[in-house]
Amino acid sequence: MTERSDALDLESHVFTRGPRQIALSLKRSADRSWRRKAEPFRSAMSMLTFYQNRAGQNLSGAKKRLLEQAKDELRKLYGREPD
């Protein structure tokens, strides 16, 4: 699996952390990036989704849930919580 992107410089082992730590790390990377083409929230969410898609069926149920929780945390950090 890849943890590299042309748009974001990710911290090492970002996807091995808890949901909040993953979201905070992605937010930091997206907010700092000058190469991204979309707004920071979209770039961070895209990177998380990209990681999920690349891992595909190799992800355990627990890891899938953790990444979904990270998405929820990312939404909270950017004030994008559903009504």
N, CA, C and O atoms as CSV, one atom per row, in Angstrom:
chain,resi,resn,atom,element,x,y,z
A,1,MET,N,N,0.833,-1.189,0.000
A,1,MET,CA,C,0.000,0.000,0.000
A,1,MET,C,C,0.875,1.250,0.000
A,1,MET,O,O,2.010,1.249,0.477
A,2,THR,N,N,0.321,2.271,-0.534
A,2,THR,CA,C,1.084,3.508,-0.610
A,2,THR,C,C,0.647,4.494,0.465
A,2,THR,O,O,-0.536,4.591,0.790
A,3,GLU,N,N,1.575,5.192,0.989
A,3,GLU,CA,C,1.301,6.271,1.933
A,3,GLU,C,C,1.941,7.542,1.405
A,3,GLU,O,O,2.259,8.455,2.167
A,4,ARG,N,N,2.129,7.592,0.073
A,4,ARG,CA,C,2.739,8.757,-0.551
A,4,ARG,C,C,1.736,9.394,-1.494
A,4,ARG,O,O,0.876,8.719,-2.060
A,5,SER,N,N,1.858,10.692,-1.653
A,5,SER,CA,C,0.971,11.436,-2.522
A,5,SER,C,C,1.729,12.602,-3.115
A,5,SER,O,O,2.638,13.149,-2.490
A,6,ASP,N,N,1.349,12.981,-4.326
A,6,ASP,CA,C,1.947,14.174,-4.911
A,6,ASP,C,C,1.378,15.439,-4.286
A,6,ASP,O,O,2.007,16.496,-4.344
A,7,ALA,N,N,0.216,15.342,-3.700
A,7,ALA,CA,C,-0.450,16.526,-3.157
A,7,ALA,C,C,-0.167,16.758,-1.673
A,7,ALA,O,O,-0.129,17.902,-1.220
A,8,LEU,N,N,0.028,15.695,-0.930
A,8,LEU,CA,C,0.218,15.825,0.516
A,8,LEU,C,C,1.475,15.081,0.960
A,8,LEU,O,O,1.759,13.983,0.481
A,9,ASP,N,N,2.213,15.680,1.866
A,9,ASP,CA,C,3.327,15.000,2.524
A,9,ASP,C,C,2.797,14.458,3.836
A,9,ASP,O,O,2.498,15.223,4.754
A,10,LEU,N,N,2.679,13.148,3.929
A,10,LEU,CA,C,2.114,12.519,5.119
A,10,LEU,C,C,3.206,12.187,6.127
A,10,LEU,O,O,4.351,11.910,5.769
A,11,GLU,N,N,2.818,12.224,7.389
A,11,GLU,CA,C,3.730,11.780,8.445
A,11,GLU,C,C,3.886,10.272,8.317
A,11,GLU,O,O,2.973,9.590,7.851
A,12,SER,N,N,5.017,9.755,8.720
A,12,SER,CA,C,5.231,8.316,8.596
A,12,SER,C,C,4.279,7.546,9.507
A,12,SER,O,O,3.970,7.977,10.618
A,13,HIS,N,N,3.830,6.418,9.021
A,13,HIS,CA,C,2.957,5.495,9.754
A,13,HIS,C,C,1.652,6.152,10.206
A,13,HIS,O,O,1.102,5.791,11.247
A,14,VAL,N,N,1.164,7.102,9.438
A,14,VAL,CA,C,-0.038,7.832,9.837
A,14,VAL,C,C,-1.245,6.903,9.991
A,14,VAL,O,O,-2.082,7.131,10.865
A,15,PHE,N,N,-1.350,5.872,9.170
A,15,PHE,CA,C,-2.530,5.015,9.207
A,15,PHE,C,C,-2.435,3.887,10.232
A,15,PHE,O,O,-3.282,2.994,10.243
A,16,THR,N,N,-1.428,3.913,11.085
A,16,THR,CA,C,-1.304,2.902,12.133
A,16,THR,C,C,-1.758,3.449,13.483
A,16,THR,O,O,-1.630,2.772,14.502
A,17,ARG,N,N,-2.282,4.658,13.493
A,17,ARG,CA,C,-2.677,5.323,14.736
A,17,ARG,C,C,-4.168,5.176,14.970
A,17,ARG,O,O,-4.871,4.503,14.217
A,18,GLY,N,N,-4.637,5.820,16.034
A,18,GLY,CA,C,-6.062,5.843,16.323
A,18,GLY,C,C,-6.788,6.808,15.407
A,18,GLY,O,O,-6.145,7.603,14.721
A,19,PRO,N,N,-8.126,6.758,15.377
A,19,PRO,CA,C,-8.903,7.591,14.461
A,19,PRO,C,C,-8.650,9.089,14.613
A,19,PRO,O,O,-8.502,9.794,13.614
A,20,ARG,N,N,-8.600,9.574,15.830
A,20,ARG,CA,C,-8.385,11.007,16.047
A,20,ARG,C,C,-6.986,11.426,15.580
A,20,ARG,O,O,-6.816,12.480,14.967
A,21,GLN,N,N,-5.986,10.587,15.880
A,21,GLN,CA,C,-4.616,10.895,15.491
A,21,GLN,C,C,-4.447,10.869,13.969
A,21,GLN,O,O,-3.711,11.682,13.411
A,22,ILE,N,N,-5.131,9.930,13.299
A,22,ILE,CA,C,-5.099,9.877,11.838
A,22,ILE,C,C,-5.692,11.170,11.280
A,22,ILE,O,O,-5.105,11.801,10.401
A,23,ALA,N,N,-6.859,11.560,11.797
A,23,ALA,CA,C,-7.536,12.761,11.306
A,23,ALA,C,C,-6.691,14.012,11.543
A,23,ALA,O,O,-6.580,14.862,10.659
A,24,LEU,N,N,-6.100,14.127,12.722
A,24,LEU,CA,C,-5.269,15.290,13.024
A,24,LEU,C,C,-4.049,15.353,12.100
A,24,LEU,O,O,-3.676,16.426,11.625
A,25,SER,N,N,-3.445,14.216,11.856
A,25,SER,CA,C,-2.281,14.169,10.992
A,25,SER,C,C,-2.637,14.550,9.551
A,25,SER,O,O,-1.920,15.322,8.913
A,26,LEU,N,N,-3.736,14.010,9.047
A,26,LEU,CA,C,-4.169,14.346,7.693
A,26,LEU,C,C,-4.528,15.824,7.582
A,26,LEU,O,O,-4.242,16.467,6.572
A,27,LYS,N,N,-5.153,16.356,8.625
A,27,LYS,CA,C,-5.506,17.776,8.627
A,27,LYS,C,C,-4.246,18.642,8.585
A,27,LYS,O,O,-4.165,19.602,7.818
A,28,ARG,N,N,-3.268,18.291,9.418
A,28,ARG,CA,C,-2.004,19.040,9.410
A,28,ARG,C,C,-1.366,19.021,8.020
A,28,ARG,O,O,-0.932,20.053,7.509
A,29,SER,N,N,-1.316,17.846,7.427
A,29,SER,CA,C,-0.702,17.707,6.107
A,29,SER,C,C,-1.454,18.508,5.054
A,29,SER,O,O,-0.838,19.186,4.232
A,30,ALA,N,N,-2.772,18.435,5.073
A,30,ALA,CA,C,-3.579,19.146,4.075
A,30,ALA,C,C,-3.495,20.653,4.264
A,30,ALA,O,O,-3.417,21.400,3.288
A,31,ASP,N,N,-3.509,21.100,5.511
A,31,ASP,CA,C,-3.449,22.539,5.781
A,31,ASP,C,C,-2.097,23.132,5.379
A,31,ASP,O,O,-2.021,24.295,4.983
A,32,ARG,N,N,-1.047,22.346,5.478
A,32,ARG,CA,C,0.306,22.838,5.173
A,32,ARG,C,C,0.672,22.743,3.695
A,32,ARG,O,O,1.568,23.446,3.229
A,33,SER,N,N,-0.012,21.884,2.965
A,33,SER,CA,C,0.389,21.595,1.593
A,33,SER,C,C,0.137,22.777,0.660
A,33,SER,O,O,-0.921,23.404,0.699
A,34,TRP,N,N,1.110,23.061,-0.162
A,34,TRP,CA,C,0.957,24.089,-1.186
A,34,TRP,C,C,0.741,23.457,-2.553
A,34,TRP,O,O,0.486,24.154,-3.536
A,35,ARG,N,N,0.845,22.125,-2.610
A,35,ARG,CA,C,0.683,21.421,-3.889
A,35,ARG,C,C,-0.733,20.906,-4.117
A,35,ARG,O,O,-1.065,20.496,-5.229
A,36,ARG,N,N,-1.557,20.920,-3.103
A,36,ARG,CA,C,-2.897,20.368,-3.264
A,36,ARG,C,C,-3.712,21.240,-4.218
A,36,ARG,O,O,-3.482,22.444,-4.338
A,37,LYS,N,N,-4.662,20.606,-4.888
A,37,LYS,CA,C,-5.486,21.320,-5.859
A,37,LYS,C,C,-6.872,21.632,-5.321
A,37,LYS,O,O,-7.556,22.508,-5.851
A,38,ALA,N,N,-7.285,20.951,-4.308
A,38,ALA,CA,C,-8.604,21.165,-3.709
A,38,ALA,C,C,-8.438,21.820,-2.340
A,38,ALA,O,O,-7.321,22.020,-1.863
A,39,GLU,N,N,-9.563,22.148,-1.723
A,39,GLU,CA,C,-9.520,22.702,-0.373
A,39,GLU,C,C,-8.951,21.648,0.583
A,39,GLU,O,O,-9.003,20.456,0.282
A,40,PRO,N,N,-8.412,22.069,1.721
A,40,PRO,CA,C,-7.766,21.116,2.642
A,40,PRO,C,C,-8.661,19.945,3.058
A,40,PRO,O,O,-8.201,18.804,3.086
A,41,PHE,N,N,-9.926,20.209,3.381
A,41,PHE,CA,C,-10.814,19.118,3.805
A,41,PHE,C,C,-10.912,18.055,2.717
A,41,PHE,O,O,-10.774,16.864,2.997
A,42,ARG,N,N,-11.145,18.472,1.501
A,42,ARG,CA,C,-11.296,17.514,0.400
A,42,ARG,C,C,-10.008,16.752,0.148
A,42,ARG,O,O,-10.049,15.558,-0.147
A,43,SER,N,N,-8.880,17.409,0.256
A,43,SER,CA,C,-7.599,16.732,0.061
A,43,SER,C,C,-7.356,15.682,1.134
A,43,SER,O,O,-6.920,14.570,0.838
A,44,ALA,N,N,-7.638,16.039,2.375
A,44,ALA,CA,C,-7.438,15.099,3.485
A,44,ALA,C,C,-8.382,13.907,3.367
A,44,ALA,O,O,-7.967,12.762,3.546
A,45,MET,N,N,-9.649,14.174,3.066
A,45,MET,CA,C,-10.629,13.087,2.933
A,45,MET,C,C,-10.280,12.203,1.734
A,45,MET,O,O,-10.431,10.982,1.795
A,46,SER,N,N,-9.819,12.812,0.661
A,46,SER,CA,C,-9.432,12.036,-0.516
A,46,SER,C,C,-8.262,11.107,-0.211
A,46,SER,O,O,-8.231,9.969,-0.679
A,47,MET,N,N,-7.310,11.589,0.565
A,47,MET,CA,C,-6.164,10.756,0.918
A,47,MET,C,C,-6.615,9.562,1.763
A,47,MET,O,O,-6.133,8.446,1.569
A,48,LEU,N,N,-7.518,9.792,2.679
A,48,LEU,CA,C,-8.029,8.709,3.522
A,48,LEU,C,C,-8.794,7.694,2.672
A,48,LEU,O,O,-8.617,6.487,2.836
A,49,THR,N,N,-9.626,8.169,1.783
A,49,THR,CA,C,-10.383,7.286,0.900
A,49,THR,C,C,-9.452,6.532,-0.042
A,49,THR,O,O,-9.649,5.344,-0.299
A,50,PHE,N,N,-8.442,7.221,-0.553
A,50,PHE,CA,C,-7.451,6.586,-1.423
A,50,PHE,C,C,-6.768,5.427,-0.688
A,50,PHE,O,O,-6.601,4.343,-1.247
A,51,TYR,N,N,-6.381,5.664,0.553
A,51,TYR,CA,C,-5.731,4.615,1.341
A,51,TYR,C,C,-6.674,3.422,1.512
A,51,TYR,O,O,-6.260,2.273,1.356
A,52,GLN,N,N,-7.940,3.698,1.833
A,52,GLN,CA,C,-8.910,2.613,2.004
A,52,GLN,C,C,-9.062,1.808,0.721
A,52,GLN,O,O,-9.079,0.577,0.754
A,53,ASN,N,N,-9.170,2.493,-0.398
A,53,ASN,CA,C,-9.366,1.814,-1.672
A,53,ASN,C,C,-8.145,0.996,-2.075
A,53,ASN,O,O,-8.280,-0.101,-2.617
A,54,ARG,N,N,-6.960,1.525,-1.811
A,54,ARG,CA,C,-5.738,0.795,-2.145
A,54,ARG,C,C,-5.585,-0.461,-1.290
A,54,ARG,O,O,-5.128,-1.495,-1.776
A,55,ALA,N,N,-5.962,-0.370,-0.042
A,55,ALA,CA,C,-5.847,-1.516,0.859
A,55,ALA,C,C,-6.898,-2.564,0.526
A,55,ALA,O,O,-6.656,-3.765,0.653
A,56,GLY,N,N,-8.061,-2.101,0.102
A,56,GLY,CA,C,-9.134,-2.981,-0.355
A,56,GLY,C,C,-9.471,-4.098,0.603
A,56,GLY,O,O,-9.728,-3.870,1.785
A,57,GLN,N,N,-9.466,-5.303,0.079
A,57,GLN,CA,C,-9.890,-6.450,0.873
A,57,GLN,C,C,-8.835,-6.908,1.870
A,57,GLN,O,O,-9.081,-7.823,2.655
A,58,ASN,N,N,-7.674,-6.285,1.845
A,58,ASN,CA,C,-6.643,-6.629,2.819
A,58,ASN,C,C,-6.927,-6.026,4.186
A,58,ASN,O,O,-6.280,-6.388,5.169
A,59,LEU,N,N,-7.894,-5.105,4.261
A,59,LEU,CA,C,-8.216,-4.474,5.543
A,59,LEU,C,C,-9.114,-5.379,6.377
A,59,LEU,O,O,-10.077,-5.956,5.871
A,60,SER,N,N,-8.794,-5.492,7.637
A,60,SER,CA,C,-9.656,-6.244,8.552
A,60,SER,C,C,-10.896,-5.404,8.857
A,60,SER,O,O,-10.926,-4.204,8.584
A,61,GLY,N,N,-11.894,-6.033,9.411
A,61,GLY,CA,C,-13.104,-5.309,9.808
A,61,GLY,C,C,-12.798,-4.214,10.813
A,61,GLY,O,O,-13.369,-3.125,10.757
A,62,ALA,N,N,-11.891,-4.513,11.730
A,62,ALA,CA,C,-11.525,-3.524,12.753
A,62,ALA,C,C,-10.826,-2.322,12.114
A,62,ALA,O,O,-11.077,-1.180,12.501
A,63,LYS,N,N,-9.959,-2.572,11.147
A,63,LYS,CA,C,-9.236,-1.481,10.483
A,63,LYS,C,C,-10.197,-0.630,9.645
A,63,LYS,O,O,-10.061,0.592,9.593
A,64,LYS,N,N,-11.165,-1.277,8.992
A,64,LYS,CA,C,-12.168,-0.537,8.224
A,64,LYS,C,C,-12.965,0.390,9.137
A,64,LYS,O,O,-13.216,1.546,8.799
A,65,ARG,N,N,-13.357,-0.128,10.290
A,65,ARG,CA,C,-14.115,0.691,11.259
A,65,ARG,C,C,-13.261,1.852,11.754
A,65,ARG,O,O,-13.751,2.974,11.886
A,66,LEU,N,N,-11.989,1.586,12.026
A,66,LEU,CA,C,-11.082,2.631,12.485
A,66,LEU,C,C,-10.969,3.748,11.440
A,66,LEU,O,O,-10.987,4.928,11.790
A,67,LEU,N,N,-10.853,3.385,10.175
A,67,LEU,CA,C,-10.735,4.387,9.117
A,67,LEU,C,C,-12.039,5.160,8.926
A,67,LEU,O,O,-12.012,6.352,8.621
A,68,GLU,N,N,-13.171,4.493,9.102
A,68,GLU,CA,C,-14.458,5.208,9.041
A,68,GLU,C,C,-14.573,6.192,10.211
A,68,GLU,O,O,-15.095,7.295,10.051
A,69,GLN,N,N,-14.089,5.790,11.373
A,69,GLN,CA,C,-14.080,6.700,12.527
A,69,GLN,C,C,-13.151,7.876,12.267
A,69,GLN,O,O,-13.438,8.999,12.681
A,70,ALA,N,N,-12.038,7.624,11.583
A,70,ALA,CA,C,-11.109,8.702,11.235
A,70,ALA,C,C,-11.790,9.698,10.301
A,70,ALA,O,O,-11.564,10.903,10.415
A,71,LYS,N,N,-12.622,9.211,9.380
A,71,LYS,CA,C,-13.379,10.108,8.506
A,71,LYS,C,C,-14.316,10.991,9.325
A,71,LYS,O,O,-14.423,12.193,9.083
A,72,ASP,N,N,-14.993,10.379,10.296
A,72,ASP,CA,C,-15.889,11.156,11.167
A,72,ASP,C,C,-15.110,12.222,11.933
A,72,ASP,O,O,-15.563,13.359,12.061
A,73,GLU,N,N,-13.939,11.850,12.439
A,73,GLU,CA,C,-13.093,12.805,13.163
A,73,GLU,C,C,-12.644,13.942,12.250
A,73,GLU,O,O,-12.609,15.102,12.662
A,74,LEU,N,N,-12.305,13.606,11.025
A,74,LEU,CA,C,-11.882,14.615,10.061
A,74,LEU,C,C,-13.017,15.593,9.780
A,74,LEU,O,O,-12.797,16.801,9.696
A,75,ARG,N,N,-14.227,15.068,9.638
A,75,ARG,CA,C,-15.389,15.943,9.435
A,75,ARG,C,C,-15.562,16.894,10.622
A,75,ARG,O,O,-15.832,18.081,10.441
A,76,LYS,N,N,-15.406,16.370,11.817
A,76,LYS,CA,C,-15.533,17.204,13.028
A,76,LYS,C,C,-14.473,18.301,13.036
A,76,LYS,O,O,-14.775,19.458,13.328
A,77,LEU,N,N,-13.225,17.936,12.714
A,77,LEU,CA,C,-12.133,18.905,12.739
A,77,LEU,C,C,-12.349,20.058,11.766
A,77,LEU,O,O,-11.911,21.181,12.014
A,78,TYR,N,N,-13.025,19.771,10.664
A,78,TYR,CA,C,-13.275,20.807,9.664
A,78,TYR,C,C,-14.694,21.389,9.773
A,78,TYR,O,O,-15.124,22.161,8.917
A,79,GLY,N,N,-15.405,21.010,10.829
A,79,GLY,CA,C,-16.752,21.555,11.013
A,79,GLY,C,C,-17.733,21.093,9.953
A,79,GLY,O,O,-18.620,21.845,9.551
A,80,ARG,N,N,-17.577,19.869,9.502
A,80,ARG,CA,C,-18.420,19.329,8.438
A,80,ARG,C,C,-19.321,18.210,8.956
A,80,ARG,O,O,-19.667,17.292,8.214
A,81,GLU,N,N,-19.689,18.289,10.205
A,81,GLU,CA,C,-20.533,17.247,10.769
A,81,GLU,C,C,-21.914,17.283,10.121
A,81,GLU,O,O,-22.443,18.360,9.848
A,82,PRO,N,N,-22.493,16.122,9.875
A,82,PRO,CA,C,-23.861,16.107,9.304
A,82,PRO,C,C,-24.870,16.666,10.301
A,82,PRO,O,O,-24.693,16.553,11.514
A,83,ASP,N,N,-25.921,17.264,9.776
A,83,ASP,CA,C,-26.953,17.871,10.647
A,83,ASP,C,C,-27.748,16.842,11.387
A,83,ASP,O,O,-28.646,17.190,12.154
